[in-house]
Amino acid sequence: MTPNTLYLGDNLTVMRSFPDECVDLIYLDPPFNSKRDYNMVFRSDATPDHTAQVKAFADTWSFEGGSEAFHELARLVDPVSFVLEGLRHAFGETALLGYLSVMALRLREMHRLLKPTGSLYLHCDPTASHYLKMVLDAIFGPGSFRNHLTWVRSDAHSDSKTRFGWTSDHLLLYARSRHTPFTPQYGSYPEETLRSWYAWVRLPDGTERRMTREEKDSGSVPPGARRFNLDNMTSPNPRPNLMYEWRGFSHPPKGWRYSRETMQQLHDAGLIWYPPTDGKATRPMRKRFLDEQQGVALGDVWSDISQLRHAHSERLGYPTQKPLALLERIIAASSNPGDLVLDPFCGCGTAVAAAQKLGRKWIGIDITPLAISLIRKRMFEHFPDAFPNPKSITVEGLPLDVAGAQMLADQDRYAFENWAIQLVGAAPAAKKKGADRGIDGEFTWLDGKGDVRRCVISVKSGHTSVAHVRDLVGTVQRERAAMGLLVTLQQPTRPMLTEAAGAGRYRPEGLNTQKDFQRIQVVTIESLLDGPGPDLPRWRESPYKTARSLETVDQAGFDFDGQG
């Protein structure tokens, strides 16, 4: 196991290769058993009207899909097996039982990986949260439950006529032991608290006054001014040793809250407010400036972080993407700088990015090459000092040679196609029902006249012949594409190369270049891995949407180092 590494594969298999008690914090956002297919949208900034949707994952479960996990757990003398057996007796062999069995098997591994001081956050929705809590109770044991957090992700909406709208997700927090670290998190004060409590202001010239009604209502103060409140300095309990006169003011009945030395320090710092001689106030008060306060300690309902909407600059186009602020809060609360954070369902890598930003080490696991490719690009763009190029982010499980590519093709042809297309730097094509159009991927660019041009890609993992080249020529003509690319696992035959060369040349219009390109090209996986790869126009945008840059926190402290 290597920190700051992405793993491509089934997270159960990957986690079983890790040693015991090696992780400080686990965050997982698994599929919710929502009976939906989730698509990832590919869009070029240069050609915003040209989009493709590719299925990222299917969140549809059946008992058959989880039966192997159920029977593996049933063979164990383990509390979680008793829970699942009870659910089987209560509800039968349902899709929910299959889902819970798959999750339980993985949650047992996560419990094994956590250090004695480790924590786990399971992100879920109301559909299965109560059942997942039973599973976690059985795995972690009595007393390990810490919080059932509610994230209010959106405003109310009318998504059902038979119930209230679902506007929240849920996070179940479990700790491996009572020694688990926790740092309280703080949010902004409510407007009413600010209006009624922080009602005083210190102006830049040092004078102090009450805020006007207009200032309270608007929440604005003069430039350079600081808001503060007045806090009682009376001891909550009788303290004879704190019953002394202070600058002509007699002590409260129970004494002062502070010793003489502390009172003098507060006085010297200008943090004691002395009442005027109008008789309305009788004792000094402690000044507490708003800009020095941490805020309101957060409870178990979080409503200050909204879900990502289409207009958010952070949005990447990946389904179920969570806000970075949500993961920053979780990681800041339950880990320390230098700790290791694991996300076994890492998707587009929000937990990984938050961990990197906050100075934690991380491991991400996902089963789809789409997700791994997106995370690599995201980390490279957000943290260029740490990752000079996408390939500097280590990925275990991606093919490194032709033999590895053949293994991937044998295991999952669709995953192999997507991986090969991303080696080219293109986007997978949307798969439509009906006949195969012969297009596995494509990329677009703008020529010098501002017109959209396309290169269609066909990927072949098995035997290839000149017929495949002829098919691609026909596809390019039918689609009115500028170019075509045939990616093969095997070496092309001489007739294939001859047929491709005979399809003519393409010269981009208006790009101020004399270079032209072979219209139909054949490229092997070996050449994509080792170079030089295909000869294609390079004035185009990435198929992945780019989010804004992030800032990082140095592991030794919390000084921010901007990343662009």
Stockholm file with secondary structure:
# STOCKHOLM 1.0

chainA/1-564         MTPNTLYLGDNLTVMRSFPDECVDLIYLDPPFNSKRDYNMVFRSDATPDHTAQVKAFADTWSFEGGSEAFHELARLVDPVSFVLEGLRHAFGETALLGYLSVMALRLREMHRLLKPTGSLYLHCDPTASHYLKMVLDAIFGPGSFRNHLTWVRSDAHSDSKTRFGWTSDHLLLYARSRHTPFTPQYGSYPEETLRSWYAWVRLPDGTERRMTREEKDSGSVPPGARRFNLDNMTSPNPRPNLMYEWRGFSHPPKGWRYSRETMQQLHDAGLIWYPPTDGKATRPMRKRFLDEQQGVALGDVWSDISQLRHAHSERLGYPTQKPLALLERIIAASSNPGDLVLDPFCGCGTAVAAAQKLGRKWIGIDITPLAISLIRKRMFEHFPDAFPNPKSITVEGLPLDVAGAQMLADQDRYAFENWAIQLVGAAPAAKKKGADRGIDGEFTWLDGKGDVRRCVISVKSGHTSVAHVRDLVGTVQRERAAMGLLVTLQQPTRPMLTEAAGAGRYRPEGLNTQKDFQRIQVVTIESLLDGPGPDLPRWRESPYKTARSLETVDQAGFDFDGQG
#=GR chainA/1-564 SS CCSSEEEESCHHHHHHTSCSSCEEEEEECCCCCCSEEEEEEEECSSSTTCEEEEEEEEECCCHHHHHHHHHHHHTSCCHHHHHHHHHHHHHCSCHHHHHHHHHHHHHHHHHHHEEEEEEEEEEECTTTHHHHHHHHHHHHCTTCEEEEEEEECSCCCCCCSSSCCCCEEEEEEEESSTTCCCCCCEECCCHHHHHHHCCEEECTTSCEEECCHHHHHHTCCCTTCEEEEEECCBCSSCCGGGCCCBTTBCCCTTCBSSCHHHHHHHHHTTCEECCCTTSSCCSCEEEEEGGGCCCEECCSEECSSCCCCTTCTTCCSCTTCCCHHHHHHHHHHHCCTTCEEEETTCTTCHHHHHHHHTTCEEEEEESCHHHHHHHHHHHHHHCTTTCSSGGGSCEESSCCSHHHHHHHHHHCHHHHHHHHHHHHTCEECCCCSSSCCSCSEEEEEECTTSCEEEEEEEEECSCCCHHHHHHHHHHHHHHTCSEEEEEESSCCCHHHHHHHHTTCEECCTTSSCCCCEESEEEEEHHHHHHSCCCCCCCCCCCSSCCCCCCEEECTTSCCEEECC
#=GC SS_cons         CCSSEEEESCHHHHHHTSCSSCEEEEEECCCCCCSEEEEEEEECSSSTTCEEEEEEEEECCCHHHHHHHHHHHHTSCCHHHHHHHHHHHHHCSCHHHHHHHHHHHHHHHHHHHEEEEEEEEEEECTTTHHHHHHHHHHHHCTTCEEEEEEEECSCCCCCCSSSCCCCEEEEEEEESSTTCCCCCCEECCCHHHHHHHCCEEECTTSCEEECCHHHHHHTCCCTTCEEEEEECCBCSSCCGGGCCCBTTBCCCTTCBSSCHHHHHHHHHTTCEECCCTTSSCCSCEEEEEGGGCCCEECCSEECSSCCCCTTCTTCCSCTTCCCHHHHHHHHHHHCCTTCEEEETTCTTCHHHHHHHHTTCEEEEEESCHHHHHHHHHHHHHHCTTTCSSGGGSCEESSCCSHHHHHHHHHHCHHHHHHHHHHHHTCEECCCCSSSCCSCSEEEEEECTTSCEEEEEEEEECSCCCHHHHHHHHHHHHHHTCSEEEEEESSCCCHHHHHHHHTTCEECCTTSSCCCCEESEEEEEHHHHHHSCCCCCCCCCCCSSCCCCCCEEECTTSCCEEECC
//
